[in-house]
Amino acid sequence: MKYFHLLIIAIFIATSLKAQNPEPIYSFVTVQKPLAYYKTQAIAWKKAATMKPSDANAWYNYYRVMRNLKALDTTDHRAYSEKDSSLKLIVAEMGKAVPNSFEYNLCMWISTPHTPASTKYLQRAEELGNDRLEHVADMIVWGELERNIQRRDKYSDIWYHSKLSSPGMLYYNYNVLAGLKQNAILFTCGDNDTYPLWMLQSQGIRRDVTVLNLSLLRIPAYRAKVFNELGIANWKADSNADKETYFEKEVIKKALANNKNYTVYVALTAATDDYISSIDDHLYLIGLAYEYHTESIDNLAILKKNFEQVFALDYLSHEFYSDISSGISEQMNMNYAVPMLKLYEHYKLSGDTQKAALLKEKILIIAKNSTYESEIIKQLN
């Protein structure tokens, strides 16, 4: 037994030492790690940058891990502005230590408001690191902000074919696109319900759909440009725009009145009560998005068609790939529970026991080990 305890201690020490070694830091929306991991990595990367100030990679990873902590560390009770100032201090130190590096210019772009003036940092980063992947998402955003679809497609294609591409996210977002009408307008709100859509469009899939990210629409010049393309009356944000969710509500309302009669959808990922409460009576669940209509529609028929004939769903029960974002993909897949449960009830009521059983199997797969598993099992029973 003595040797067993010694072995456990040795393993613990080895694991602890490994945890303190600096590792490449990915955005928390790409790779999911526990809070303790980021705190440990923050210490490791700060030490690396301090010991070797000329190491641009150390500075970059230190900045990235602190940025992750800014978003995730609920034990840090500093004001948002104070946290933001801390990040800017890191970038300022980078400017002294590695001013001509790819990493410094990229961090400058990330840490400053996205304006025509600040794009010089992203352009410089592109010149210094055109074989790198860290700036790909930012190049996609720059392309979208200028409505330079060729640039957006170029870097979306690079991401699509890279090791950072998540097959699970691509499958999910393929199904989002597949269920929409021609020339649809789709509102999204985050990274994982936006970038994969553009990646798929770069491969020629549903290029007719216009993806509008609610965060990017806060940029006045971009909003004016894309609204003009879509026949949406532009809205100069008033004094209420800074209030939480007010802006999003108004932007969605404006889009509903587009003069080209494009059908408007809100992705399930963006369909929070705060955003859609004022139009909730006119939103119809058709799959992984809500479709807006002023008059009643038979959305159950559309739901059935999408799940039975349109959506690619085999990936939910069979993993054909390794996925850098596997944990996050599983969380995204929980969105299927909303339309699947509705369709499951329909199959049961109509006496279609075979389809009900097949769908129940998929619902249980996506719910397994999630925080909603017991609740979903209750609904199924």
N, C-alpha and C positions, 0 to 999 in steps of 0.2 A: 504493500500500500504506500510505503514511503516513496517508492520510485514513481508510482502513479501520480502522487501529489506534486512531485518535482517536475514531472512531465507537463502537468496542467499549468504550473507556474511558468515554465519555459515557453509554452504556447502563448500564454497571456502576455508575457514580455515581448515575444516576437511580434504578436499582433499589434501591441501598443506602439512598438517601434515602427512597424510598417505604416500604421495610421498616421504617424507624424511625418513620414516622407511626403514631400510635395508631389501632388498628382495633377494632371491637366484638369482644369475646371471648366465644366460646361454650364450653360444656362440652366437654371432649375426647371425651366419649361421643356428642356430636352432630356436631361438626366436627373432622376430623382434620388436624392441622398438625404439622410437624416441631418437634423440641425447640428448635432454633435460633430459630424464629419466636417461640415463647413467651418465650424469654430476651430477645429484642430488644423484644418488646412490653412486657415487664415494666419495662424501662428507660424506654420511651416513656411508659407510663401513670404510673409513679412521678413522672416529670418533670412530667407534666400536672397531677397532684394537688398536687405541691409548689408549682408556679407559681401555681395557682389553687385554694387549699384549699376554696373554696366550691362547686367543681364536683363535685357528687355522682356524676355519671356517670363522671368520671375515677377517683374512689375505688372505685366499684363494679367497673370494668374492671381496675383494679390488683389488687383483691382476687381477682377471678375468674382472672386470669392467674397469680397466685401460687398459687392453689389448684390450677390445672392442673399447675404445676411441682412442687408438693408430691407429686402422684401420678405424674408422668412422669419427673422429672429423676433419673436413676440416678447422676449424677455428684455429687449432693448427699448426702453421707454423714452428715448430722446425724441425731440421733435423731428418731423420729416426734414425740415430745412437744415437741422444740425447734422443729420445723417448724410444729406446731400453735400454739405460743406466738407465732411470728412472724405467723401469720395473725390471731390474736386482737389483736395489737398494731395491725395495720392497722385492724381494726374499732374498736378503742379510739380511734384517731386520727380515724376517721370520726365517732365519737360527739362529739368535740370540734368538728369542722369543720362537719358537716352532720347534726346530731342529729334533726332533724324531717323527714328525707328518706325517700322510698320505699326508696332504695338502702341506707341505713344499717339500717333496720328489717329488710329482707330479709337482709342479711349477718349481723345479729344472730341471726336465726332459723336460718340455715344453720350458724353457727359454735357454736351451743349445743346441748346434748342436747335432743331433741324430747320435751318434757314439757308437761303442761297449762299450767305457768307460763310456758314460753317461747313459747307460741302467741300471746301478746299482741303479739309483734314481727311475726309473720306477719299477724295481723289488722290491725295498723296499716299494714303495707305494702300490704295489699289496699285499705284505705281511701284511701291516698295514690296508688295506681297501678292502679286497677281496669281501665284501658285498656292496661296494660302486659302483656308476655308473660314477662318474666324470672322471675316468681313462680309461673307456671302449674303447673310440676312440683311445687313445694312445696305448693300448694293441693290438688293431687291426693293427695299423700301424707297431708296433714292429714285429708282426707276419708276415706281408707282407714284411717288409724290410729283414727279415731273410728267407723269402719264407717258413716259418713254417705255412703251411695252416691249420694245426690242431689248432694252437693257434688263428689264424685269425678267423677261423670258431667258435671257442668257444666263443670269445668275441662278434663276430657279432651276434651270437644267443642270447647272453644276451641282447644286445641292441635291437634286433628285438622284444623280448618279454617284454621290459621295457616300462615305461611311457614316455620315451624320443623318442620312435619310432614314426615316422611320416607316417601315412597311405598314405597321398597324395604323399609323396616322393617315397614310395614303389611302388605305382601304376604306377607313371610316369616311374620309373627306370625298372619296370617289362616290360613295353612296349619297352623301349630301348633295353633290352636283347632279347625280343621275336622276334624282327625284324632282328636279325643277323644270318648269316650262321654258320654252325658248326665250332668249333675251331677258332672262330674269335679273332682278337686282336682289342680291343676298347680303344681309347685314351679319357681320361677325364681330367679335370683340377681343380676341386674343391672338397669340402666336400660333397655337396648334389648330385653330379653326380658320386660319388665314393663309399662312405660308404653304401648307400642303395643297391648298386649292390652287394657288398660283403655280406650284410645281407641276401639278397635273395639267393645268392649262398650257404650260410650256411644252407638254408632250402631245398637245393637240386635243385634249379632252375638254369638252364644254367651254370653248373659248367665247361663246356667246354670252355667258353669265358674267355680270359685273359684280365683283366682290368689293363690298364697302366695309372697311374696318372702322368701327366707331371711334377708336383712339386716334387714328390718322385723320379722321374728319374734323378733329378739333383744330387742325392747321388751316387757317382761313384761305390761303392761296390755293392749296390743294382742293379744299372743299368747293371753292368757286369754279375751279377748272373741271372737276369731275361732275359736278351738278349741271354745269352748262352742257356737257356732253350728253347727259341723260334726260335733259329737259326738265330739270328740277329747279324751282325757284330758289336762288341762293338766299341764305339767311345770315345776316350779320349778327353774330351772337350778342345778345343784350346783357344787361347787368346780372341776370339770373343764371347765365351760362356756367358760372363757376360752381353753382349749387350741384350737389351730387345727383346724378342721373337726369337733371333737367335738360341738359344739352342733348343727351341721347334720345330722349323722348321727342324733342322738337325736330331733330334731324330725321328721325324715322317718319314722323308726320309729314314733313316736307316731301320726302321721297314718295310717299303714298299718292301724292298729287302730281306725279310726273306727267308731262303732257304727251308722252310717247306711249302711254298705256302699258308700260312694262309691268309685269307682275312682280310684286314685292314679297320677299321672304325674310323671315328672321330665323337664323340658325338656332337650334335648341340650346347651343352653348351660349348664345347671347340673349335668350328669351327669359331674362329675369323679370320678376313682377315689377321691379322698379322701372324697367325700361318700357314694358308693354302693357301696363295696367290700364292705360287710357284707351287702348285699342283691342283689348283682350277679347271682346265679344265678336270681333271680326277676324280673328286668327284661327285657322283651321290646321290641325295636325295632319301632315301628309307623309311623314317619314322622319327625317332628322332635321326638319325645319317646319316652321309655321307659314302658311300661305295666307295673305291678306285678301279679303273680299268684303265688299259692302253688303252683298246678298248671300244667303245661305248656299253652300255647296255640299255635294255628297263626298266628303273627304274620306269616308270609310272605304269607298270604292277605289280612290286614289291610293290610300294606304295599302290596301290588298294588292293592287297592281304593283306597287313599288317593292313590297316584300316578296311577292310571289314571282315576279317577272323581271324586275329591274335591278335590284340590289345584289351585290356580290357579298355573300354571307359565310361562305365556307371557312374563311379565315378566323371566324369566331370560335370554331371548334377544332381547327387543325392549324397549327403553327408551321408554316412552310419556310420560315426565315428566322434569322436572329434580328432582334430589334433593340436599338440603342435606347429607345424610349418605352420599353415594354411596360413598366409600371404605370406610366402616364397613359399609354394606349389603353390599358385595362380600365383606367378611370374614365376615359373618353367613351369607351364602349358601354358604360352604364347608361348613357343617353338612349341606347336602344330600348331600355326597359320601358320607357314611357309609351312609345308607339306599339311595342310588342305586347304589353299587357292589354292595351285597348283592343288589339287584333285578336289576342287569345280569348278575351271575353266574347268577341263576335263569333269565333269558331265554336266555342262551347254552346252559345245560345242557338246557333244554326245547326247544331248536331254534327258538325264536321270534326269528329273525334281524332281522326288521323292527323289532320293539320294542327289541331290543338296540341296533340302530344308532341309533334315535331317542334313546334314553336316553344312549348314549355321546356323542352330539353335545352334549346338555345338560351332561353331566359335564365335557366339555372346555371348555365356555363358562365354567362357574363356576370351573374350575381355572386358567384362563388368567392368566398373569402372577403367580400366587400362589406362595408359598414351597413349596407342595406339588405344583406342576404336574408336575414330572418324576416324582415318586413315584406320582402318580395315573396318569400315562401308562403307567408300568411295570405297574401293576395291571391296567389295561385291556388291555394286550397280553399 
